């Protein structure tokens, strides 16, 4: 199985909805909640921050290969993070890295890549 086949298997919609990734991916990242930001909008780290799951309210996929994908995402109030998701030896999705990022890089059209119908049903 490759990552495209796995995404097709678990995606329940006729469009790519990244919210399922948080439920279907082992080791889904938790990131610090920030209370304060500097004058440039960057979060100011705390000594013992409260953690919360990375949200995919804002997202884009920047890389897809046979056994892994890279998605950048974050909620409206979260610093964006880049997550690398791989297929493990049991062909299950697992998050293997998560690092803060800026939304950059070329966006991949996941609906097109997965062959999902984006036409209206008139």
N, C-alpha and C positions, 0 to 999 in steps of 0.2 A: 504494500500500500504506500502511496505517496501522500504528501500533505494536501494536495488538491482533492484527491479522492476522500481523504478524511474530512476535510471541510464540507464537501458535498454531502457526506454521510450524516453529519451532525447539524448542518444548517437546516432549519425548519421552515424558512421563508422562501419566497421567490426572488429575494434580493439578499445580498450579503449583509447580515446583521452581526456586528462584532460582539454584541452583548453576550452571546452564548459562549464566547471564549473564556470568560471568567468562571463559568460553571463547568466547562468541559476540559479545562486545562489544569493539570496538576501543578502545584507550587505557584498558583497565581499570585503575583506580587502584591504586597502591602507596602504603602509608602507613607512617609510622615505627613501629618496634617500640620500646616504652618499657620501661625497666628499673626505674625508680623512680616512685612515686606520692606525692602529698602527703597530708595527713591527711584530705582530703575525697575521696580516690580519683581525683583528677585527675592525668593523666600529667605528669611533669616533663620538658620538652624537653631533648634532648641536643644537643651541638654537631654531631656527625656520626652521626645514628642509622642503624641498619641498617633497610632498607626491606623490606616484605613485601606481597604482594597483599591487598587488602581481602577478608576472608572474609564469607560470608553465612550463617554458622551461626545468627545472630540477625538477623532482618530484618522489615521491613514496608514495603509500598508505600503511599505517602501521596498520590500524584497520578498520574493517567493522562489524557493528552490525545491528540489525533489523532496527533501526530508526536513526542511525548516522554512519559517517565514519570520519577518520582522515587521512589527506594528508599532507605531508611535501613537500614544493616546494619553488622555487625562480628562478629568471632569472640569467643569468651568472654574472651579476653585482649587484645582490641583496643578502642580507643576507637571508639564508633560514628561513622560518617560518612554523610552524605547525598550520594547520587550522582544526578545528572541524566543520563539516557540519552536520546539523540535518534536519529531515523532520519536518515542522511546522504542525499546526493543519489542514491546507489546503493541506497537502502533497506536499508542495513546499520546495525546498532546501533553507536553510538559514545558513550562517556562523555565529557561535555563539562565537567562540574564535579564536584568532590568536596571537601566541607568537613566538619570535625568537627561533630557534633550531639549532641543528646540524643534518645532515642526519644520523639518526640512527634507530635502530629497524628493525624488520623483514619486508621485503617487501611482500605484497600480490600480487599475479598474478591476475590482474583485468580481463584480457581476459578470463582466465580460470573461474574465479568466475562468470562472466557475461555470460559464455557459448558462447563466440564469436569465430568465426572460424579464426584461425591464420594460416591455411594451404594455401599454394600457389595454385592459380587457373591455373594449367598447362593444 
